[in-house]
Amino acid sequence: MTVLVTVPGAETVLVKVLVTVLVTVLVTVLVTGLEAGLRRGRT
């Protein structure tokens, strides 16, 4: 018998990690897009 021990808050930690990664990616994309837009606007 293998008993799966669920650590309290483990799911919350995973969700936080996923959200953090998603936010980081979105911010990176937005910053890159803004920089590209500013460069295009300047020229």
N, C-alpha and C positions, 0 to 999 in steps of 0.2 A: 504493500500500500504506500503510494507516494502522496504525501500531503502537501498541497501547494500553500505555502505561507504567504498571505497577502500583507505586505507591510503598509501600515496606515500612512496615507499621504503619498504613496508611491505613484498612483495614477496622477495625483495633482502635480507631482514633480515632473512626470513625463509631459503632461499638458503644458506646464510652464516652459519646459525645454523646447517643445515644438513651437509654442507661440513665440518664444525668444528667437528661434531660428528664422521663423517666417518673417517676423518684424525686421530682423537684421537684413534679410534678403530684400525685403521691400524697400527699406531705407537705402540700401546700396543701389538698387535699381533707380530709385527716385533721384538720388544724389548724382548718379552717373548721367541720367537723363537731363537733369537741370544743368549740369556742367556742360554737356553737349549743346544744350539749347543756348546757354549764355555764350559759348564760344561761337556758335552760328550767328547769334545776334550781334556780337561785337564786330565780326568781320563784315 
